[in-house]
Structure formats: structure tokens, C-alpha cells
Amino acid sequence: MVLIDSNAFRNILIDRQLNVKDLADMATIPTATISHIAKFDKKVTFKTIGKICKALKIDPDTIIKSEKE
């Protein structure tokens, strides 16, 4: 499990003018999961982060929260 940085995640959605449903459809992940990630720093599986990063065409380090934070 990895911790997603909700602020970085939300900023990407805003920059790309995507809403939660858009990304959920692109990544084939339930809308509720994407919504929860956008609101809270949340631990997700590597499979989930892989789907999100593939859909957004980003490196996982872009949204993974460092353990130091």
C-alpha cells in the first residue's frame, strides 16, 4: 500500500480540468474511491495507483506522499 498526497492529486485534477467521475471512468476505478483519494491522504494498492497514473500519464512519484511528510 502507498499513501496518496490528496493535495497533489487534486491539483492534477484541477490543472487537467477533470472531475472525479472523468478520472474514475478513465482509470476504471469506482468513483467513490477517486473521491475519497481527492479528499483525504489515503493508502491505496499498487494496482490502483498504477491505474490512476496510467490514466493521467504521470509518474507515481507525482502523487505518492513521502513518508517524511
N, C-alpha and C positions, 0 to 999 in steps of 0.2 A: 504494500500500500504506500502511496505517496500523498503528500499534502499539497493541495492546490492553493495558490495565493488568489483569493477571491478578488482583490483589488486589481491585480494584473489581468485576471480573467475578464472582469467586467470592462476594463479599459480596452481590451482587444475587441470585445463585442461592440462597444460604442464606436471605436475607430472604424470598424468594418460595417457599421450600421446594420448589425444583426440583432435579432431578438432571440430569446431563449428557444422559442419554437423552431425558428430557422436553423439554429445550430443543432438542436435535437434531431431534426429531420436529416440534416447533412451527415451527422455522426451516427445515426441510427441508435440513439440513446433516448431513454424516456425523458420527456420534457421536465418532469419533476426532479430528476437527477441534475439536469443542467441548471434549473432554477435554484436548487439547493447549493450547488457549487458557486453560483454567482452571488449568493447572499452570505455564505459563511466559508471560512477556510475549512476545507473538507478533505478527508482522506479518501482516495479513490484507487481502484485497482490499476495495474499497469495496462490492462486491456482497455479500460475506459479512457485513460489519458492518451493512449495510442489512437483511439478513435477520434477523440477531440482534436488532437494535434494533426492528424491526417486531414480531417475536415477543414481545419483552419490553415493548414500548410505552414505550421510553425514547429520550432524545436521545443521539445518538452521543457527544457530549462527556462523557457519564457514564462511558464505559468506554475512551475513547481516552486513551492516555498522552501527556502533554505532552512535547515534545522537550527541555524544560528539566530534566526529571526524570532 
